Amino acid sequence: MTLLNRHLKLNFPGLIGIWLGLGMLLTSTLAMGHGGNGYVVKLHFKDFKKGLSTVQSMGLDLAGINIKEKLVEIITDDLDQIELLRKNGLEFEMTSNFGRMEPTVDSEFKSPEEIDVIFAKFAKDFPEITTLESVGKSIEGRDIWALKISDNPTEEEADEPAVLFNAMHHAREIITPEVIIDIAEQLLNGYDDDEEVQKWVNRNQIYLVPQVNPDGSNKVWNGNKMWRKNARGGFGVDLNRNYPYQWGACSGSSGFKWSQTYRGPEAASEPETKTMMSLVGRVLPVFDISYHSYSELVIYPYGCEDEFPENKELVVGVAETLASKLVTDDGSGTYTPGTGWELLYSVDGDDASWMYQDYRTIAFVVEVNSTSTGFHPPWSMRDETVEKQRPGWKYLLDRLETSSIRGYLDAAEIGEKVTDARVTVESLGDNEFKDTFLVKADGSFHAVVDPGMYEVTIKVPGQDDVVKEITVGGDRVELQL
């Protein structure tokens, strides 16, 4: 390994004053890739939050973080950005060690076509508890598949809440579909023998979307290993900055096509985004995990600074428990929970914030793996990685069973107005909770709450309000209205 130490003593009163004013130490390890894949740069900040803000303001591609080590990793294929770091008078180390920037993806991981084949086989091998549906098309015409796992998979089941697990909004995050594949394998292979799995499948509707962004994945597998966005126009749109809520609202995305966080020309401009919005609007999932990599975080709404979910106590409680069940790669601790703006920086147009705002889906981004592995861990880490994620998604399936209200309106009697009905749940105790929930076409709704006394108010256009008081303990309460 060739090591070049560079000590730059340049004096640029503008940017250098900003950077050195942060009290920052910079060590950058540049590992050159192939095929225009660029460099990995490691930055260690004394003031971590200000350092992250600086990285964002410079328009750099922030790949991952390590909170404990106050480490930020960026990726760039632009030598002008490297020169910008130099011109700020920063001291850094540059190595010729290729490290994680191998020229191709480990072939043991699954290409977009292989993922499609795997999910088609799931549906063929387990027809009694699965149905596979193309829920939309990508910009290049690829199917975006959703596998439903339930004891009556072809029916909309009023007595069963929905939960959604999705992956690969960002193309280079190749470990994330493996998590979805593992969820399917655990549920399908365990259904006949495992009573816990039977309960999850029989009592819920579980939707799995292994790749939101199949076009981007295709680019990764065809030589552009660090591609993040979809395939729009050769420049791509960051699908997780393209959702309508707070789109472009708080400097949490970019309006420039060259940026890795380009939000698109308008909210929900991309067919992949529209596909996910349509699926969510139809099934109204109670929980969602959107798997990303990397940083070992559990991120909950909202993305813009100083904005918290309306029922913060409940959402944070679920997030903290979820994070506590996910062990870090080095085994020294568990994942860190928080909003995106608390842990990283402002994010606008993300799926989790949109789901919570529009549908009260308690949605999370789980950032899988650490900075030691990056976007492209070796295949040898695959099994360990997916095993470490199991306690998280299993916890959410269990949480659907506990401390929640499952209600049913007579859809046949109400008719078309059933989807205009609203259900407000308000705490009568010490815990702060008040929220309004949508009703599905089958007349059902599901509210996750903490134990306590609640007033439930059902509003149907043209009818008198119905008000009930109920006590929620540790189990799911069934409420016929």
N, C-alpha and C positions, 0 to 999 in steps of 0.2 A: 504494500500500500504506500503510495506516494503522499507525503504530507507537506503542504505548503503553508507556512505561517505568514500572514500578511498583517502588517501594522500600519493602518492608514491614519494619517494625521491631517486630514483635510479640514478646512474651515469654511463651512457654508452656513452663514448666519440664519438662514430661513429654516429649512428642514432640520438641520443639525441641532438647532436650538430646541425644537420640539422633541426630537428623539432623546437628546442627552438630558433634557429637562425631566424625562421620565425616570431617571436614575436606573437605567437599564443596562444589563450586561448582555451582550449578544455573542453566542457561539453558533456558527452555521456550518452544518455538514452538508456539502453539496455532492449528491450522488448522481452522476450523469447517466441518463437513460438512452434509449434508442428510438428511432422513428418519431422524433419530435416530442418525446414524452417528458423531457426536461429534467428538473432538479428537485430534490427534497432539501428544504432548508429548515434547520432547527434553531429556534430562538428562545433563549432563557431570559425571562423578565424578572426584575426585582418587584416592580409594580405590575402584577399580572393583568389586572383589569384594564389599566391604561395601555399596556402593551397590546392587548387584544384590540382595543379601540384603534390604536395606531395601525395595526395590520389591516383592519377593515377599511380605514380611511385611505390607505394607500392602494386599495383595490386589489390586494393580493389574494391568492387562492388559499384560504385557510383550510387545511386538510384535517387536522386533529389537534387535540390538546392533552396535556397531562397536568391536572390541577395541582397534584401533590408536588411535582417537580417544577411548577411554574413554567412549563414548556409549551411552546406553540410550534406547530409544523406547518409550513406553507409549501406549495408546489408551484413551480413556474417553468415554462418553456421559453421565457422571454429574457434574453440576456440584458435588455435594458432595465428590467426590474432588478437583476443582480447588480448592475451598475449603480442603480439608485441606492441600494444598500451601501455600496462602497462610497458613494459621494456624500453619504451622511457621516463619514469619518468613523465608521464602526470597525472594530477589530473582530476578525473571524478566522476560522480554519476551513480549508477546502480540501477534500479528499477525493481520490479517484476510485474509492471503494464503491462498487455498484450497489451494494446493500440490497434494499427492498426493490430497487428499480430494475428488476430483471426485464429483458426486452419483451417477453410474452407472458401471458397468463398461464398459471399452472394448469395443464390440460386435464387434471383430475376434477377440477371444478366444472360446473355444468354450463354449457353454452345455451343461448336462448332456445335453440331447436331441441336440445337435450332436455331442458326443463319442460317444454311442451309435451315431449314424449313421456316423461315421468308422470306428469299429471293426467295425461290420457290413460296411462296404465292404472293409476289409482282408481279412476272412474270405472274402468273395465273390470278390475279385480274386486271392487267393493261396491257393486251396484245398489245394494240394499241400503247403504248409508251415505252415498255420495251422489252428487250430480255436478257435471262440469259444464260451465257456461262461458262462452265468449261474451264478455260484458262490454266490449268496445274494440276499436281498432286504433293502432298507433298512427302516427303521421305517415309512415311508410307502408301502412296497410297490414301490419302484423296484428294477430289476435292478442288481446289482453284477457287472460283466463282467470276465472274465479272458480275454485272448488268449494262447494258447500258440503259440509259434513253434518248429518243429523239423522235421526231415526226415521224421519219422513222427508227425505231430501228434495222431493219434487213439489212439496206443498209449502205454502206460507202458513206457518203454525202459530196461531194466536197465543197459545200457552207457552211459547218458547222465545226468550230474548235472543237477539243476535249479537255476535262479537266478530270483529274483523281483525285479521293479521295481514299486513302487506309488506312488501319489500321492493327494493331497487327502484326508488324514485331517482336515485343517482347511479349511473351506469357502472362506474368503477368499483362500486361497493359489492364485490362479487361474493362475499361470504353471506350476504343477507338472504338471498333465495335459499341457501342451504338451511337456514333456520326455519323457513316456511316448509321446506321439504321434510325436515325432521318433525315438525308439528304434525304434518299429515301422517307420517310413518308411525309416530307414537299413538295417535288416535285410532288409525285404521288397523294396525297390527295388534293393538291392545284391546280392541273392542270386545272380542269374544271371551276374554279371560280376566280382564281387569275391571272390577266393579266401579272403581273411581272413573275410569275412562267411559264406561257405559253410562254413568250418571251424567257426565259432561255432554256426551253425544245425544243422549235421550232427552235431556232437559234444555238444550240450547241449539241454536243454529250458528254454526261456526263457518265463517267464510275465510278462505285463504287466497290471496293474490300474490303469486311468487315474483312477478316482475311487472311493475307499473310501466317501466321504460325499456321494452324489448329492443327498440331501435338503437338506443344508446348502448345497450349491452352488445348488440351486434357490432358496433364500432369498436368497442373494447376488444372483442374477440378477433377483430380483423386489423389489429395493429396499433390502434390508438388507445393504449392501455389506461391512460389517465383521463379519458373522456368522462364527463360528469353529466352533461345535459341530454336533452332529447336530440332528434336529428333535424330539427327545423332549419332549413336553408343553409346547411353547412356550418352554421354558427351555434345553433342549439338554444333552447330555453331551459332554464332551471325549473323543473316541474314543481319543486317544493318552494318556489317563490311565485307561483302562477295562480294560486287559489284566491278567491275573491275577497276574503276578509282581510282588511288592512293592506290590500294590494298596493305596493309602492308607497306606503303611508309614513314610514318612520326610518328611512335610510337603511332598511334591512334587506335591500336587494339593489340591483343596478338596472339602469335604463340603457346601458351600453351593450351592444350585441357581443362584444369581445369578452365581457365579464363572465366569470363562472357562475355568478348569481344573477344573470340577465333574467328579468322577470317576464319578458314577452311584451308584445305591443299593447295588450290589454288583459284584464283579469280573465282567467279561464279561456285564454286564446287557444290552448293546446288540446288536441283530441284526447290525450292521455289524462289530462286534468278533468275534462268533461266526463270521461268514462268513470273515474273514481267518484266524482260528484253524483253522477246518476246512480251508481251502486249504493252509495251511502244514503242518498235520499230515499231509495226504495226499501232498504232493509233496516234503516235506523239503528245502527249498532250501538249498544250500550257502552262498550269499550272498544278501543282500537289501539294496536301497537303498529307503528310504522318503523320498521327496522332499517337502521342506517349504520355506517361505520365511518370513523372509529373515534373513541374517546372515553368509553365506559361511563356514560351519562344516561339518566332518565330525564327527559325534558317534557314539561307539561305547559299548557297554554298560560299566558299569551306570549307572543314574540316581541311585541313593542314595549319599550321601556316604561316601567312603573305601572304596567297593566297586569292584573292578576285575575284568575278565574273568579266568577261571581260567588261561587260557593267554595272559597279557598280552603277552608278547614277540611272539607271532604276530599277535594281533589289532591291537596298536598298530602293528606293522610294515606290515600291509596298510592300515590307516587313514592312516598317514603318507604312504604312496605314493599312495593315492587322493587325499588332500588336495593333494599336490604337483602333481597333474595338473589341478587346477581353478583357473583364473586368475580373480582378482578382477575386478569390474566396471571398476575404474579401471586395470587392467593393471599395478598396482604390486607385486603379489605373488600368493600362492596362498592357498587356504582354510586355516583353522586347525583341526587335529584335537584331540580330547580327549573325555573323558566329559562328560555333561551337567552334573554337579555341579562339575567343574573349570572349565568354560567359562562356565556360567550359574549354576545353582542345582540343588538336588535335584529329581529328577523320578521319580515312581513310577507304575506301571501303564502304561509305554510299550511300544510294540510291539517295538522293537529288543532291549530287555532281556529281554522274555518269550521272543522267538525264540531268543536265545542260551542262556538258562537251560534251556528245555524241549527244544530240538532242536539246540543247538549250531550254529544258523545264524549265520554271522558277519554281523551286521546293522548297518546304519548309517542314521543320519538325515543327509541332505545338505540344508543350509539354503541354498537358491538365492538369489542376488542380495544386494545391499547395502542399507544404510539410505538410499541415494540414490534407490532405486526403490520400496521398500516392498512391500506386498502386491499393489499394482496398478500395475505398470510400464506404460508406453505400449506399444501393440502394435508399434511400430517397434523395440523392443528384443527382440522375441520370437526372431528368428533368431539374433542374437548370443548370447542367453542359452542356447538349446538347444545351439548349437555348442560353447559353453564347457563344457557338461556331457558331451559325447561322450567325451573322453579318460578320464573317470572310469568310466563303465559299460563302456567297451571294455577298460579295464584289468582289471576284475573278470572279464570273459569270458576274457581271456587268462590270468588267474591260475588259473582252473579247469584250464587245460592244464598248468600248471607246478607242480612240487614238491607233488604230491598223491598220495593213495592211493585208487584206485578198486577196490573189491572186490565179489565176487559169491558169494553162497551159493546152493546148489542149492535153490531155493524149492520145487520139486516134491517133492524128497526129504524136506525138513524139514516141509513141510505148514503147518498153521495156526500152528505155533510159530515160524515165521520172523520174525514181527513182535515176538516176545519175545526174539529173539537180540540180543546186544550185542557190539560190537567195541571193544576197548580198544587204543589206540595209545600207546606210551610210548617216549620217546627213550632211546637207548642211548649218546648222545654228550653233548657239552657243553651243547647247548641244552636248556632246560627245557620239556618238553612231556609231558603225560599227559592223555588224554581218552577218554571213552567215547561211542560213536556208536550211534544207532538204525539198524535195518535196515528197509528198505522192504518192502512185500508182495512185490515181485518179487525179493527177495533181495540187493539192491544197497545199498552204502553208499559215502560219499565223504568223505575227510578231507583238508583242506588243511593242509599242514605246511611247515616249512622244510627245506632239504636236510640229510640226515644219516642215521644208522642208527636203525632203529626195531624194536621188538618189537610184533607184532600178535597179540592174543589174541581168539579167537572163542569166545563162550559161547552155547551153545544148550541150553535146558532139556532135561534127560534125556540129554544126550550129553556125551562127554568134551570138554574144552577142546582147541582147536586153536591151537598157537602157532607163529608164523613170524617169522623175522628178515629184514628187507629193508633195502636201501639206496635212498634217494630222492635223486635228483639234481635236474636242472632240469626234468624232464619228468614227466608223469603216469604213475604205476606202476599197471599192471593186475594185480590179484591174484585168481586163481581159487581158491576155497576149497572 
